[in-house]
Amino acid sequence: MVQPQLDRDATPADVKTAIEQAKRVYALCGSANKMELQEPWDYNRLPTKTQDEIVKWMNANLR
């Protein structure tokens, strides 16, 4: 079993493997579609969709 690495040094392959393993667990609960991988372009730039999701989450949770 591959252990996911939860740090900035994890390779993209490690992260994708961890997401696929988590999706299997989510699928057992009927929620596989609730897991999504949104990858940044690099350490300092996020796609617009990801930025929008972050702002949406912050508005909902940080008031």
C-alpha positions as CSV (number, residue, x, y, z in Angstrom):
1,M,0.0,0.0,0.0
2,V,1.3,3.4,-0.9
3,Q,1.3,5.9,1.9
4,P,0.2,9.4,0.8
5,Q,2.7,12.1,1.5
6,L,1.0,15.2,2.9
7,D,3.7,17.8,2.3
8,R,5.0,20.1,-0.4
9,D,7.7,17.5,-1.3
10,A,5.2,14.9,-2.4
11,T,5.5,14.2,-6.1
12,P,2.5,14.6,-8.4
13,A,2.4,10.9,-8.9
14,D,2.2,10.3,-5.1
15,V,-0.7,12.8,-4.8
16,K,-2.6,11.2,-7.7
17,T,-2.1,7.8,-6.1
18,A,-3.4,9.1,-2.8
19,I,-6.5,10.6,-4.5
20,E,-7.3,7.4,-6.4
21,Q,-7.0,5.4,-3.1
22,A,-9.3,8.0,-1.3
23,K,-11.8,7.8,-4.2
24,R,-12.2,4.1,-3.6
25,V,-13.0,4.7,0.1
26,Y,-15.4,7.5,-0.9
27,A,-17.0,5.2,-3.4
28,L,-17.8,2.7,-0.7
29,C,-19.9,5.5,0.9
30,G,-21.5,6.4,-2.4
31,S,-19.6,9.7,-2.6
32,A,-16.8,9.1,-5.2
33,N,-17.9,12.2,-7.1
34,K,-17.1,14.4,-4.1
35,M,-13.4,13.9,-4.4
36,E,-11.6,16.1,-6.9
37,L,-8.0,16.9,-7.6
38,Q,-7.3,20.5,-8.5
39,E,-3.6,20.9,-9.3
40,P,-1.8,24.3,-9.2
41,W,0.3,25.4,-12.1
42,D,3.3,25.8,-9.7
43,Y,3.9,26.6,-6.1
44,N,2.7,30.2,-6.4
45,R,-0.1,30.1,-9.1
46,L,-3.5,28.5,-8.9
47,P,-5.9,28.1,-11.8
48,T,-8.9,30.5,-11.7
49,K,-11.3,27.6,-10.9
50,T,-9.2,26.7,-7.8
51,Q,-9.0,30.3,-6.7
52,D,-12.7,30.7,-7.0
53,E,-13.3,27.5,-5.0
54,I,-10.9,28.7,-2.2
55,V,-12.7,32.1,-2.0
56,K,-16.1,30.3,-2.0
57,W,-14.9,28.1,0.9
58,M,-13.5,31.0,2.8
59,N,-16.7,33.0,2.5
60,A,-18.7,30.0,3.8
61,N,-16.4,29.1,6.6
62,L,-14.5,32.1,7.9
63,R,-17.2,34.5,8.9
